[in-house]
Amino acid sequence: MSRSSTEAEYRSLAAAHTDIIWITLLLKELRVQISTPILYSDNLGAVLLAANPVNHARSKHFELDLHFVRDRAHQKQIQIIHMPSRFQIADILTKPLSFSSFQHFTDKLMVSVKPLISLRGNIT
């Protein structure tokens, strides 16, 4: 159980990074050239924790994930970038949104909300 949203996001970064390592090793084995992978996070606390080499008192209970991601970031094996929630298009699938945010994301996804079938038929 996470004690904060930063911890939950950081654990997610660590889990995503292990998947990235696996995919990177697979691509190297297939002799595919790749650039440094980039992880985007909407939690600024998690991004700052990955960039700051100082141990924080509140991060002791997830220290393994902390060192795992931070070491990889400092070795330039992964890049972690903050992306604000207003740019997270996947939020339309995972969160309740205001109408304006919903409309913005449906426009980005080029999804039409117009009904395809009319219950009125051809009645004029």
Secondary structure as the mmCIF struct_conf table of DSSP 4:
data_model
#
loop_
_struct_conf.conf_type_id
_struct_conf.id
_struct_conf.beg_label_comp_id
_struct_conf.beg_label_asym_id
_struct_conf.beg_label_seq_id
_struct_conf.end_label_comp_id
_struct_conf.end_label_asym_id
_struct_conf.end_label_seq_id
BEND BEND1 ARG A 3 SER A 4
HELX_RH_AL_P HELX_RH_AL_P1 SER A 5 GLU A 29
TURN_TY1_P TURN_TY1_P1 LEU A 30 ARG A 31
STRN STRN1 ILE A 38 SER A 41
BEND BEND2 ASP A 42 ASP A 42
HELX_RH_AL_P HELX_RH_AL_P2 LEU A 44 ALA A 51
BEND BEND3 VAL A 54 VAL A 54
HELX_LH_PP_P HELX_LH_PP_P1 ASN A 55 HIS A 56
HELX_RH_3T_P HELX_RH_3T_P1 ALA A 57 PHE A 62
HELX_RH_AL_P HELX_RH_AL_P3 GLU A 63 HIS A 74
TURN_TY1_P TURN_TY1_P2 GLN A 75 LYS A 76
BEND BEND4 GLN A 77 GLN A 77
STRN STRN2 GLN A 79 HIS A 82
HELX_RH_3T_P HELX_RH_3T_P2 SER A 85 PHE A 87
TURN_TY1_P TURN_TY1_P3 ILE A 89 ALA A 90
HELX_RH_AL_P HELX_RH_AL_P4 ASP A 91 THR A 94
BEND BEND5 LYS A 95 LYS A 95
HELX_RH_AL_P HELX_RH_AL_P5 PHE A 99 LYS A 108
TURN_TY1_P TURN_TY1_P4 LEU A 109 MET A 110
BEND BEND6 LYS A 114 LYS A 114
BEND BEND7 LEU A 116 LEU A 116
TURN_TY1_P TURN_TY1_P5 LEU A 119 ASN A 122
#
